[in-house]
Amino acid sequence: MTLPTPGLAGQTDPVNAPLRPLPSLIFASRWLQLPLYLGLIAAQGVYVWHFLLELWHLVEAAFGNQTALQALVTSIGYKPDLQITALNETVIMLVVLALIDVVMISNLLIMVIVGGYETFVSRLGLDKHPDQPEWLGHVNASVLKVKLGLSIIGISSIHLLKTFINAANYDVKVLMWQTIIHVVFLLSALAIAYTDKLLNASHDKH
C-alpha cells in the first residue's frame, strides 16, 4: 500500500479512492447472483426432505409396511409389474445407494453455495471460525472447477453402480449410454485438472 507523502495533506490515497460510478455499478452487479445461491439453499432443503422421506420409507418397509415397500420399489426403478412382498438385500442396497447419492449431491450444493459465494460475490469472513471447511482456505475459481468435476464423477459412479445392480430392469441402451456418459465425465474432469496443472506451472515460472 502506498504511504501518504508528508506535506501533501488533503490528497486521496489511490488505494482507498472510491470507484467511479460505472465501475461501481459493474462491481455491484455481482450481488445479482445472491438469489441464485438462495435458490440453491432452497434446493438443499428439498434434498433434505427427500432424504428423510426415503429413510422413513426404508424404516417402515423394514417393519413390514407394504405401502412403504412399494414406494421404495418404484423409486429405485424396478419394473412396475414386479411384485416384491418383503424387503430384500438388493432393495436395501439400492435404497442406501440412493441415499448416498442424495448426500453427495448435497455436498456438491454446499461446495457451489459456499465456494461460489466466497469466490464470486463476497467474503464470508470464516478465517477464524472453528467450522471453516478445510478446502475453503485455498479455494478459487480453478480449484472449484476441479472439485466440482470430481464430485460429479462421484455422483455419476453411484448412479452407474445403482444401474448395474438393477441391470435386469434397464434396457441395454440405457446401460450403454450411462457408461459412455460416465466415461465422458471422467475424461472431462481429467482435462480440467490437466489444464489447471498447466496454468499453475505457467504461473510458477513467471
Buried (B, 14 or more C-beta within 10 A) or exposed (E): EEEEEEEEEEEEEEEEEEEEEEEEEEEEEEEEBEEBBEEBEEBBEEBEEBBEEBBEBBEBBEEEBEEBBBBBBEBBBBEEEEEBEEBEEBBBBBBBBBBBBBEBBBEBBBBBBBBBBBBEBEEEEBEEEEEBBEEBEEBEEBBBBBBBBBBBBBBBBBBBBBBEBBEEBBEEEEBEEBBEEBEEBBEEBEEBBEEBEEEEEEEEEE
